[in-house]
């Protein structure tokens, strides 16, 4: 009597997204990779009046100076829909705002 050969069917692992990565020189990646100044170049030496208190109900534009209660002084380095990326002394933070 011959042993039965059993086959185990394996399901294909799902992948999400196109699987393609953008080339470093492509226009889409260039938008998010804009040259950035350091925190000290953007913030240091600016008068207190130049900084707007951060609020989720406010609209911020690129280059706006922000005073955050937890992170301190920062500058908006990216605006993307309902979010802004603010460069603080300790690094960048993604915060919400009202798009304009």
Secondary structure as the mmCIF struct_conf table of DSSP 4:
data_model
#
loop_
_struct_conf.conf_type_id
_struct_conf.id
_struct_conf.beg_label_comp_id
_struct_conf.beg_label_asym_id
_struct_conf.beg_label_seq_id
_struct_conf.end_label_comp_id
_struct_conf.end_label_asym_id
_struct_conf.end_label_seq_id
HELX_LH_PP_P HELX_LH_PP_P1 UNK A 2 UNK A 5
HELX_LH_PP_P HELX_LH_PP_P2 UNK A 8 UNK A 14
BEND BEND1 UNK A 17 UNK A 17
TURN_TY1_P TURN_TY1_P1 UNK A 24 UNK A 25
BEND BEND2 UNK A 26 UNK A 26
HELX_RH_AL_P HELX_RH_AL_P1 UNK A 27 UNK A 32
TURN_TY1_P TURN_TY1_P2 UNK A 33 UNK A 33
HELX_RH_AL_P HELX_RH_AL_P2 UNK A 39 UNK A 43
TURN_TY1_P TURN_TY1_P3 UNK A 44 UNK A 45
HELX_RH_3T_P HELX_RH_3T_P1 UNK A 48 UNK A 50
HELX_LH_PP_P HELX_LH_PP_P3 UNK A 51 UNK A 51
STRN STRN1 UNK A 52 UNK A 53
HELX_LH_PP_P HELX_LH_PP_P4 UNK A 54 UNK A 54
TURN_TY1_P TURN_TY1_P4 UNK A 56 UNK A 57
BEND BEND3 UNK A 58 UNK A 58
TURN_TY1_P TURN_TY1_P5 UNK A 62 UNK A 63
STRN STRN2 UNK A 65 UNK A 68
TURN_TY1_P TURN_TY1_P6 UNK A 69 UNK A 71
STRN STRN3 UNK A 72 UNK A 80
TURN_TY1_P TURN_TY1_P7 UNK A 81 UNK A 82
STRN STRN4 UNK A 83 UNK A 88
TURN_TY1_P TURN_TY1_P8 UNK A 89 UNK A 90
STRN STRN5 UNK A 91 UNK A 96
#
